[in-house]
Amino acid sequence: MDDIDELMKRIGTGPVNPRLDGIEDAVFARIRANRAARSTGLGFAALAAVGAVILGAAGAGPASPAAAAPLDPIGVAGPLAPSTLLLAER
């Protein structure tokens, strides 16, 4: 296995690949294109979010006051439970 330092020295002293000439311009052009596309998508996402909030508020309707539920220590009160049937006959 070759030493990593030797490999790096060989790469550093070797000739520059001609395909790398002008790669910066291509990268920066792609970044500019992505930014333009992203700004358009952000506006659409904001519009969709506002529409979702309006649709949710309209679907919920006006709020009504909440009624307090009766407290039962065991759970749901059963009208046909044996204890309630026995006490009703007295």
C-alpha positions as CSV (number, residue, x, y, z in Angstrom):
1,M,0.0,0.0,0.0
2,D,1.3,3.4,-0.9
3,D,2.0,6.1,1.6
4,I,-0.7,8.8,1.4
5,D,1.9,11.6,1.6
6,E,3.7,10.2,-1.4
7,L,0.4,10.0,-3.4
8,M,-0.4,13.6,-2.5
9,K,3.0,14.8,-3.6
10,R,2.6,13.1,-7.0
11,I,-0.8,14.6,-7.5
12,G,0.5,18.1,-6.5
13,T,3.5,18.0,-8.9
14,G,1.6,16.5,-11.8
15,P,0.1,18.4,-14.7
16,V,-3.2,20.2,-14.2
17,N,-6.2,18.6,-15.9
18,P,-7.4,20.8,-18.8
19,R,-11.1,20.1,-17.9
20,L,-10.7,21.9,-14.7
21,D,-10.1,25.2,-16.5
22,G,-13.2,27.3,-16.2
23,I,-15.0,25.0,-13.8
24,E,-15.5,27.9,-11.4
25,D,-17.7,29.8,-13.9
26,A,-19.9,26.7,-14.4
27,V,-20.2,26.2,-10.6
28,F,-21.2,29.8,-10.0
29,A,-23.7,29.8,-12.8
30,R,-25.3,26.7,-11.4
31,I,-25.5,28.3,-7.9
32,R,-27.1,31.5,-9.4
33,A,-29.7,29.3,-11.2
34,N,-30.5,27.4,-8.0
35,R,-31.0,30.6,-6.1
36,A,-33.4,31.9,-8.7
37,A,-35.4,28.7,-8.6
38,R,-35.4,28.6,-4.9
39,S,-36.8,32.1,-4.5
40,T,-39.7,31.1,-6.8
41,G,-40.4,28.0,-4.8
42,L,-40.3,30.0,-1.5
43,G,-43.1,32.3,-2.7
44,F,-45.2,29.4,-3.7
45,A,-44.7,27.7,-0.4
46,A,-45.6,30.9,1.5
47,L,-48.8,31.2,-0.6
48,A,-49.7,27.5,0.1
49,A,-49.1,28.0,3.9
50,V,-51.4,31.1,4.0
51,G,-54.0,29.2,2.0
52,A,-53.8,26.2,4.4
53,V,-54.3,28.5,7.4
54,I,-57.3,30.2,5.9
55,L,-58.8,26.9,4.8
56,G,-58.3,25.4,8.3
57,A,-59.8,28.4,10.0
58,A,-62.8,28.3,7.7
59,G,-63.3,24.6,8.2
60,A,-63.1,24.8,12.0
61,G,-65.9,27.3,12.2
62,P,-66.6,29.6,15.1
63,A,-65.5,28.3,18.5
64,S,-68.2,27.2,20.9
65,P,-67.7,27.1,24.7
66,A,-66.6,23.8,26.0
67,A,-68.9,21.9,28.4
68,A,-67.3,20.4,31.4
69,A,-67.5,16.6,31.5
70,P,-68.8,14.9,34.6
71,L,-66.1,13.5,36.8
72,D,-66.2,9.7,37.4
73,P,-63.5,8.2,39.5
74,I,-63.5,4.8,37.8
75,G,-64.1,5.7,34.2
76,V,-67.3,5.8,32.2
77,A,-70.4,5.6,34.3
78,G,-72.5,2.6,33.2
79,P,-76.2,3.1,33.5
80,L,-76.7,-0.7,33.4
81,A,-74.0,-1.5,36.0
82,P,-75.1,-3.9,38.8
83,S,-74.6,-1.4,41.5
84,T,-76.8,1.2,39.8
85,L,-79.5,-1.4,39.1
86,L,-79.5,-2.5,42.8
87,L,-79.7,1.0,44.2
88,A,-82.5,2.0,41.9
89,E,-84.9,-0.7,43.4
90,R,-84.6,0.7,46.9
